[in-house]
C-alpha cells in the first residue's frame, strides 16, 4: 500500500453555482478563475473528449440544460476538470489522482501523492474565492484491502489519513451505497457552504467508485454529485432564510401597529396620528404579502430539493433529511403567523374611518364616522355576475427563483396586452395573484359572445409571440367561467372563484398539457359558458374545437370543455 493505510487516494471536488440570479455572474467568474489556474499550475491543457473545447466561454449566454461546456486534463491524465450545466445549476467537477505506473509526481520517499497534497493544491486553486457559489464538496476517496476491515478500524484509518480540516468528529455514519462505504467528515453546521466526505471501496470496484462520485465515462453528472447539488440548494436557501429574523421583526412590528390603531380608534382621535399609523400599516400589508409569498416559494423549493435528493439517493442522509424537515416546518410556522398578522392588519384597515383621516381637527362629523364601516361591509358583500379567468404557469416551481421572477414579469406583461386587445383597462378588473399565476374578473358589462373569443384568441396569440422571444418556453393552463363574484376581505368570495381554482388545477387540464406538448396554452371553459357562447354558434369559436370533459379535483367535479390553442 505504499506505506499508506488506504490505497489509491484521490480527491474529487464539485462546485455548484446558480445559472441565474444576482450572484450568477460573479460565480461564473470564480469558476473561470479556477479553470485558468488549473491550466497554469497543473498543465490541464489537453482535451479529454474530442468534441469538447478546453476553454470556457467568456459568458454563459444561453447554454442549453444538461450540456457540458468544456473539459481539460494534464498530459498524464492525473488531473481532469469538466464544467457542465445541469438545469439551473453550473457544475465544475475535478479529480486529483496519481496516474498508475508512474513515479513522475512521487516525492522522494516513494509515497504517491494523496489526500493531504491534493487538498492543499485545491486550496491554492480556489484561493481566489468561491463565496458566490451555492456550495462546494470535497470527496476523499480511496480503496481498502479485502477482506474489509471492521468499520471502527476503517473509520480510524480514514481519520488518521484525512487532512486536519476534515478531522472534526462526527457522530453520523457510516453509510453504504452498494459496495461502497462513506462518511461525512469535517464541519457540521447546518448553513455550511462546504461539505467533505470520505468514500471507500474495495480494490476491484474502481469503476463503481468512479461512476458514483466522479464519472461514468461520459459528461453526465454522477448520482452522488447530483444528490450533493440538491443538498447545496437546500443549504443555500437556509442561508438566505437566516433563521427568519426579518419575518419575526415584521410580525412584531405589524402586531404592535395594529394594537396602537385599535387604541386610537377607541379614543376617536382627530389629529394626524391615526392617519399616519394607517399609512404605515398599508405599507406593512404590502410587505407582509410579499414576504409570505416568498416564504411559500422557499417552502416549495425545500420540498423539491428533498424530493430530488431522494431521486438521486434512495434514502437521503439523515442530516439532510432532518434539516429539510425542520427548515420546512419553520417556514410553515412563521408563514402561518405572518398570515394571521396579515389578516389582523387587513381587518384593522377595514375598521378604520377613512373619511375622517384627512380632515383638520374638529371637522369630523360624529354622525358619519360610524357609518363608514357599514358602507365598506356593503361593498365587500356585493356580488356581480362576471366573466373570470385563471391562468397558471406550468412547471413554475421547478424554475429557479430568478427564473420565477422573470416568468412572473412576462405573465404580467401578457395580461396587460390581452386587456389592451379587449379594450379593457386594468383598473376596471379585479385580480388576485396566486404566485404561479393569477385570477382575474373582467368588467360586468361585457358582451359574452364577443368577449370570450377575443379573450381566448388574444391569450393564444400573445403567448405564442412571447415564447418566440424567450428561451424559457412558458406554457399556461387556463380556466374561464361565468358567475357571481363577491369581494371578500382578503380576496374573492363565493363559488365562482372556487370553481376557477379547481378547474385550472384539475387532472384533465394537467393531462392535456402532457398530451399536447406542442401547445403553449390549454384551456377549460365552464359548461355554462360553453352553452351561452360556443353552443349558440356565435362567430369566433368553432364548436368542433371543444371537447367535453369532466373536471375533477379535491371535492369538486363538473362538466367542462377543453380547448387546446393551436
C-alpha positions in Angstrom: 0.0 0.0 0.0 3.0 2.3 -0.4 3.1 3.0 3.3 -0.4 4.4 3.2 -3.2 2.8 5.2 -5.6 3.5 2.3 -4.6 2.9 -1.3 -5.2 4.9 -4.4 -6.1 8.1 -2.6 -8.0 10.6 -4.9 -9.7 13.9 -4.3 -12.9 14.7 -6.2 -14.2 18.3 -6.0 -17.7 19.5 -7.1 -18.7 23.2 -7.3 -22.3 24.3 -7.7 -23.3 27.7 -8.9 -26.7 29.3 -9.9 -27.0 30.0 -13.6 -29.4 32.9 -12.9 -29.7 35.4 -10.1 -27.8 38.3 -8.5 -24.6 36.2 -7.8 -24.6 34.2 -11.1 -22.1 36.4 -13.0 -19.7 36.5 -10.0 -20.0 32.8 -9.5 -19.2 32.1 -13.2 -16.1 34.4 -12.9 -14.9 32.4 -9.9 -15.3 29.2 -11.8 -13.5 30.6 -14.8 -10.7 31.7 -12.5 -10.3 28.2 -11.1 -10.3 26.8 -14.6 -7.5 29.0 -15.7 -5.5 28.3 -12.6 -5.7 24.6 -13.3 -4.3 25.3 -16.8 -1.5 27.5 -15.4 -0.5 25.5 -12.4 -1.4 21.9 -13.3 -1.0 22.0 -17.0 -4.5 20.9 -17.8 -4.4 22.0 -21.5 -5.2 18.7 -23.2 -8.6 17.6 -24.5 -10.5 14.8 -22.7 -13.3 14.5 -25.2 -12.7 15.5 -28.8 -15.9 17.4 -29.3 -15.5 19.5 -26.1 -13.3 22.6 -26.1 -10.6 23.1 -23.4 -11.6 26.7 -22.8 -14.7 28.2 -21.2 -16.7 30.9 -22.9 -16.4 34.4 -21.5 -20.1 34.3 -20.5 -22.7 31.6 -20.2 -25.1 33.2 -22.6 -28.0 30.8 -23.5 -26.3 27.5 -22.9 -28.7 24.6 -23.0 -29.5 22.5 -20.0 -27.7 19.2 -19.4 -24.8 20.3 -21.5 -21.1 20.1 -20.9 -19.3 23.4 -21.7 -15.6 22.3 -21.6 -13.3 19.7 -20.3 -9.5 19.5 -19.8 -6.7 17.3 -18.4 -3.0 17.3 -18.0 -1.0 15.1 -20.4 -0.6 12.3 -17.9 -4.4 12.3 -17.1 -3.8 12.8 -13.4 -5.9 15.9 -13.2 -9.2 16.3 -15.0 -11.7 19.1 -15.0 -15.1 19.4 -16.6 -17.8 22.2 -16.4 -21.3 21.3 -17.2 -24.8 22.8 -16.9 -27.5 20.8 -15.2 -30.9 22.5 -15.4 -30.4 25.8 -13.4 -27.0 24.9 -11.9 -23.5 25.2 -13.3 -21.2 22.4 -12.0 -17.4 22.3 -12.1 -16.1 18.8 -11.2 -12.4 18.0 -10.8 -10.4 14.9 -9.9 -6.9 14.7 -8.5 -5.3 11.3 -8.9 -1.9 9.8 -9.2 -1.5 8.1 -12.6 -0.8 4.4 -12.4 2.7 3.1 -13.3 4.4 6.5 -13.0 6.7 8.0 -10.4 6.9 11.3 -12.1 4.9 13.0 -9.3 6.0 10.9 -6.4 8.1 12.6 -3.7 11.5 11.2 -2.9 10.2 8.9 -0.2 8.3 6.9 -2.8 4.8 7.5 -1.4 2.2 8.6 -4.1 0.5 12.0 -3.7 -2.6 11.6 -1.6 -5.4 13.5 0.2 -3.1 15.9 2.0 -1.3 17.1 -1.1 -4.4 17.2 -3.3 -6.3 19.1 -0.5 -3.5 21.7 -0.3 -3.4 22.1 -4.1 -7.1 22.6 -4.3 -6.9 25.3 -1.6 -4.4 27.1 -3.9 -6.6 26.7 -6.9 -9.7 28.1 -5.1 -7.7 30.8 -3.4 -9.4 33.5 -5.5 -12.6 32.9 -3.6 -15.8 30.8 -4.0 -18.1 32.9 -2.0 -20.7 33.4 -4.8 -21.4 29.6 -5.1 -24.3 27.6 -3.9 -21.9 25.1 -2.4 -18.6 23.1 -2.7 -17.9 19.5 -1.9 -14.6 17.6 -1.4 -14.7 13.8 -1.7 -11.7 12.0 -0.3 -11.9 8.5 -1.9 -9.6 5.5 -1.7 -9.6 1.7 -1.6 -9.5 -0.6 1.4 -8.0 -4.1 1.5 -10.0 -7.3 1.2 -11.4 -8.6 3.4 -12.8 -5.2 4.5 -11.6 -4.3 8.0 -14.2 -3.7 10.7 -16.0 -0.4 10.3 -14.5 1.1 13.5 -10.9 0.2 12.3 -11.7 1.6 8.9 -13.1 4.8 10.3 -10.0 5.3 12.4 -7.7 4.8 9.3 -9.8 7.4 7.5 -9.5 9.9 10.3 -5.7 9.5 10.5 -5.3 9.9 6.8 -7.5 12.9 6.4 -6.2 16.5 6.3 -6.6 18.3 9.6 -9.5 20.4 8.4 -11.5 17.3 7.7 -10.9 15.5 11.0 -13.7 17.1 13.1 -15.5 14.3 14.9 -18.9 13.4 13.5 -21.4 11.0 15.1 -23.3 10.1 11.9 -22.3 7.3 9.5 -21.0 5.2 8.1 -23.5 5.0 5.1 -23.5 2.4 2.4 -24.0 2.6 -1.4 -23.7 -0.9 -3.0 -20.2 -2.0 -2.2 -19.0 1.5 -1.1 -19.0 2.9 2.4 -18.9 6.7 3.1 -19.0 9.2 5.9 -19.4 13.0 6.0 -16.4 14.4 7.7 -15.4 17.9 8.9 -17.7 20.7 10.0 -21.4 20.0 10.8 -23.1 23.5 10.8 -26.4 23.4 9.0 -25.6 26.5 6.9 -22.2 25.2 5.8 -21.2 26.1 2.2 -18.6 23.4 2.0 -19.0 19.7 2.7 -16.5 16.9 2.9 -17.0 13.2 2.5 -14.8 10.1 2.7 -15.8 7.4 0.3 -14.1 4.0 0.3 -14.4 0.9 -1.9 -12.8 -2.5 -2.4 -9.8 -2.6 -4.8 -11.8 -4.3 -7.6 -14.6 -1.7 -7.6 -12.8 1.2 -9.3 -15.4 1.6 -12.0 -18.2 1.6 -9.5 -16.5 4.2 -7.3 -15.7 6.5 -10.1 -19.2 6.2 -11.6 -20.8 7.3 -8.3 -18.5 10.1 -7.4 -16.7 11.4 -10.5 -17.5 10.0 -14.0 -19.2 7.1 -15.7 -17.1 7.7 -18.8 -19.3 10.4 -20.3 -20.1 14.0 -19.5 -23.2 13.4 -17.4 -23.3 14.4 -13.7 -22.9 11.4 -11.4 -25.6 10.3 -8.9 -23.8 11.4 -5.8 -22.8 14.7 -7.3 -26.5 15.3 -8.3 -27.5 14.5 -4.7 -25.0 16.9 -3.3 -26.1 19.6 -5.8 -29.7 19.4 -4.5 -28.4 19.4 -0.9 -26.4 22.5 -1.7 -29.6 24.2 -3.0 -31.3 23.3 0.3 -28.5 24.8 2.4 -28.3 27.9 0.2 -32.0 28.5 1.0 -31.3 28.1 4.6 -28.5 30.8 4.4 -30.9 33.1 2.6 -33.5 32.5 5.2 -31.1 33.4 8.0 -33.3 32.0 10.7 -36.3 34.1 9.9 -35.3 37.1 12.0 -36.7 39.6 9.5 -40.0 37.7 9.4 -40.2 37.8 13.2 -39.4 41.5 13.2 -42.1 42.2 10.6 -44.7 40.2 12.6 -44.0 42.0 15.8 -44.0 45.4 14.1 -47.3 44.8 12.4 -49.0 43.4 15.5 -47.8 46.3 17.6 -49.0 48.8 15.0 -52.4 47.1 14.9 -52.6 47.4 18.6 -51.9 51.1 18.5 -54.5 51.6 15.8 -57.1 49.8 17.9 -56.3 52.0 20.9 -56.5 55.2 18.7 -59.9 54.1 17.3 -61.2 53.7 20.8 -60.1 57.2 21.6 -61.6 58.7 18.4 -58.7 61.0 17.7 -59.0 63.9 15.4 -55.3 64.6 14.8 -52.7 63.2 12.4 -51.5 60.3 14.4 -54.1 57.7 13.3 -53.8 58.6 9.5 -50.0 58.2 9.8 -50.3 54.8 11.5 -52.8 53.7 8.9 -50.4 54.7 6.1 -47.6 52.7 7.7 -49.9 49.7 8.1 -50.8 49.8 4.4 -47.1 49.6 3.7 -46.9 46.7 6.2 -49.7 44.8 4.4 -47.8 45.1 1.1 -44.6 43.9 2.8 -46.4 41.0 4.5 -48.0 39.9 1.3 -44.6 39.8 -0.5 -42.9 38.1 2.5 -45.5 35.4 2.8 -45.3 34.7 -1.0 -41.5 34.4 -0.8 -41.7 32.1 2.2 -44.2 29.9 0.4 -41.9 29.7 -2.6 -39.0 28.9 -0.4 -41.0 26.2 1.3 -41.8 24.7 -2.1 -38.1 24.9 -3.1 -37.3 22.9 0.1 -39.8 20.2 -0.8 -38.4 20.0 -4.4 -34.8 19.7 -3.0 -35.8 16.9 -0.7 -37.7 15.1 -3.5 -34.7 15.4 -5.9 -32.3 14.2 -3.2 -34.5 11.1 -2.8 -34.4 10.5 -6.5 -30.6 10.7 -6.6 -30.0 8.7 -3.4 -32.8 6.3 -2.4 -32.6 7.5 1.3 -31.3 11.0 1.9 -28.6 11.3 4.5 -30.1 11.7 8.0 -28.6 15.1 8.4 -30.1 16.4 5.1 -33.5 14.9 5.7 -33.7 16.3 9.3 -32.6 19.7 8.0 -35.2 19.7 5.2 -38.0 18.7 7.6 -37.0 21.2 10.3 -36.5 24.0 7.9 -39.8 23.3 6.1 -41.6 23.3 9.4 -40.0 26.5 10.4 -41.2 28.1 7.2 -44.7 26.8 7.7 -44.9 28.0 11.2 -43.6 31.5 10.5 -45.7 32.0 7.4 -48.8 31.0 9.3 -48.0 33.6 11.9 -47.5 36.2 9.2 -50.7 35.3 7.5 -52.5 35.8 10.8 -50.8 39.2 11.2 -51.9 40.0 7.6 -55.5 39.1 8.4 -55.3 41.2 11.6 -53.8 44.1 9.7 -56.3 43.9 6.9 -59.1 43.9 9.4 -57.8 47.0 11.1 -57.7 48.8 7.8 -61.3 47.8 7.2 -62.4 49.1 10.6 -60.7 52.5 10.2 -62.8 55.5 9.3 -61.1 56.8 6.1 -63.5 59.7 5.7 -62.1 61.4 8.8 -58.5 60.5 8.3 -57.6 63.7 6.3 -59.8 66.3 8.0 -58.5 69.1 10.1 -59.1 68.8 13.8 -62.7 69.5 14.8 -64.2 69.0 11.3 -65.0 65.3 11.6 -68.7 64.5 11.8 -69.7 62.2 14.6 -72.8 61.1 12.7 -70.8 60.0 9.7 -67.9 58.2 11.4 -69.8 55.1 12.5 -71.5 54.7 9.1 -68.3 54.2 7.1 -67.7 50.6 8.1 -71.3 49.8 7.2 -70.7 51.2 3.7 -67.5 49.2 3.4 -69.2 46.0 4.5 -71.9 46.5 2.0 -69.4 47.0 -0.8 -67.5 43.8 0.2 -70.6 41.6 0.2 -71.8 42.8 -3.2 -71.9 40.1 -5.9 -71.8 40.7 -9.6 -72.1 38.2 -12.4 -68.9 38.5 -14.3 -66.6 36.7 -16.8 -63.5 35.5 -15.0 -60.4 33.5 -15.8 -57.4 31.9 -14.1 -54.0 31.2 -15.5 -51.3 29.0 -14.1 -47.7 28.7 -15.3 -46.8 25.1 -15.9 -43.7 23.8 -14.0 -43.4 27.1 -12.3 -42.0 25.6 -9.1 -39.2 23.8 -10.9 -37.7 27.1 -12.1 -35.1 28.9 -10.1 -36.1 32.0 -8.1 -34.7 34.4 -10.7 -36.5 32.4 -13.5 -39.7 32.5 -11.5 -39.4 36.3 -11.2 -38.8 36.5 -14.9 -41.8 34.5 -16.0 -44.0 36.4 -13.5 -42.9 39.6 -15.2 -43.7 38.1 -18.6 -47.1 37.0 -17.4 -47.9 40.4 -16.1 -47.0 41.9 -19.5 -49.1 39.4 -21.3 -52.1 40.2 -19.1 -51.8 43.9 -20.0 -51.5 43.1 -23.7 -54.6 40.8 -23.6 -56.6 43.5 -21.8 -55.4 46.0 -24.4 -56.6 43.7 -27.2 -60.0 43.6 -25.4 -60.2 47.4 -24.9 -60.3 46.8 -21.1 -58.4 48.9 -18.6 -56.5 47.0 -15.9 -58.1 49.2 -13.3 -61.6 48.0 -14.4 -60.7 44.4 -13.4 -60.4 42.7 -10.1 -57.5 40.4 -9.8 -55.6 38.2 -7.3 -52.0 37.0 -7.6 -51.6 33.3 -6.9 -47.8 33.2 -7.0 -47.6 31.0 -10.1 -50.5 32.7 -11.9 -53.5 34.9 -11.2 -57.3 35.0 -11.0 -58.9 37.9 -12.9 -62.5 39.1 -13.2 -63.5 41.3 -16.1 -66.0 44.2 -16.0 -69.7 43.3 -15.7 -70.9 45.0 -18.9 -69.1 42.8 -21.5 -70.9 41.0 -24.3 -70.0 37.4 -23.7 -70.3 36.3 -27.3 -67.7 38.9 -28.2 -65.5 38.8 -25.1 -64.8 35.0 -24.9 -63.4 34.6 -28.5 -61.3 37.7 -28.0 -60.0 36.5 -24.7 -59.0 33.1 -25.9 -57.5 34.2 -29.2 -55.6 37.0 -27.6 -54.0 34.7 -25.0 -53.1 32.2 -27.7 -51.5 34.8 -30.0 -49.8 36.9 -27.3 -48.3 33.8 -25.5 -47.1 32.3 -28.8 -45.4 35.6 -29.7 -43.8 35.9 -26.2 -42.4 32.4 -26.4 -40.8 33.3 -29.6 -38.7 35.9 -27.8 -37.5 33.8 -24.9 -35.5 30.6 -24.5 -37.6 29.7 -21.4 -40.8 28.5 -23.0 -43.8 29.3 -20.9 -46.8 27.1 -21.0 -50.1 28.1 -19.4 -53.1 26.3 -18.0 -56.2 28.4 -18.2 -59.8 28.2 -16.9 -62.7 30.5 -17.8 -66.1 30.7 -16.2 -69.0 33.0 -15.6 -70.7 33.6 -12.3 -71.4 35.8 -9.3 -68.3 37.2 -7.6 -68.2 38.7 -4.1 -65.2 40.7 -3.0 -64.1 39.4 0.4 -61.8 41.0 3.0 -58.7 39.0 1.7 -59.7 38.4 -1.9 -62.7 36.9 -3.6 -65.6 35.1 -2.1 -68.2 32.7 -3.5 -68.4 29.6 -5.5 -67.2 31.1 -8.7 -63.6 31.7 -7.5 -63.6 28.2 -6.1 -64.7 26.8 -9.5 -61.9 28.7 -11.3 -59.3 27.4 -8.9 -60.5 23.8 -9.1 -60.8 23.9 -12.9 -57.3 25.2 -13.5 -55.9 22.6 -11.1 -57.9 19.7 -12.4 -56.3 16.5 -13.6 -57.9 16.7 -17.0 -56.3 20.0 -17.7 -52.9 18.8 -16.4 -53.2 15.7 -18.6 -54.0 17.9 -21.6 -50.6 19.7 -21.1 -48.9 16.3 -21.4 -50.9 15.1 -24.3 -50.3 18.3 -26.3 -46.6 19.2 -25.7 -46.6 21.5 -28.7 -49.4 23.7 -27.3 -48.5 26.9 -25.4 -52.0 27.2 -23.9 -54.6 24.7 -22.8 -58.0 26.0 -21.6 -61.1 24.7 -19.8 -64.3 26.7 -20.1 -67.2 26.0 -17.8 -70.2 24.2 -19.1 -72.5 27.2 -18.6 -70.2 29.5 -20.5 -70.0 27.0 -23.4 -73.8 26.9 -23.6 -74.1 30.7 -23.7 -71.4 31.3 -26.3 -70.0 28.3 -28.1 -73.1 26.1 -28.4 -75.1 29.0 -29.6 -72.9 29.3 -32.7 -71.6 32.8 -32.2 -68.8 33.7 -34.6 -65.1 33.5 -33.5 -65.1 30.0 -31.9 -65.7 26.7 -33.7 -67.7 24.2 -31.6 -65.6 21.4 -33.2 -62.5 22.7 -31.4 -64.0 22.0 -28.0 -64.0 18.6 -26.3 -66.4 17.9 -23.4 -64.5 16.6 -20.3 -65.1 16.0 -16.6 -63.0 18.3 -14.4 -62.4 16.8 -11.0 -60.1 17.8 -8.1 -60.5 17.6 -4.4 -64.2 18.0 -3.6 -65.0 19.5 -6.9 -66.5 17.8 -10.0 -68.2 19.5 -13.0 -68.6 19.2 -16.8 -66.3 21.5 -18.7 -65.0 22.0 -22.2 -61.3 21.6 -23.3 -59.8 24.0 -25.9 -56.2 23.5 -27.0 -54.7 26.5 -28.6 -53.1 25.7 -31.9 
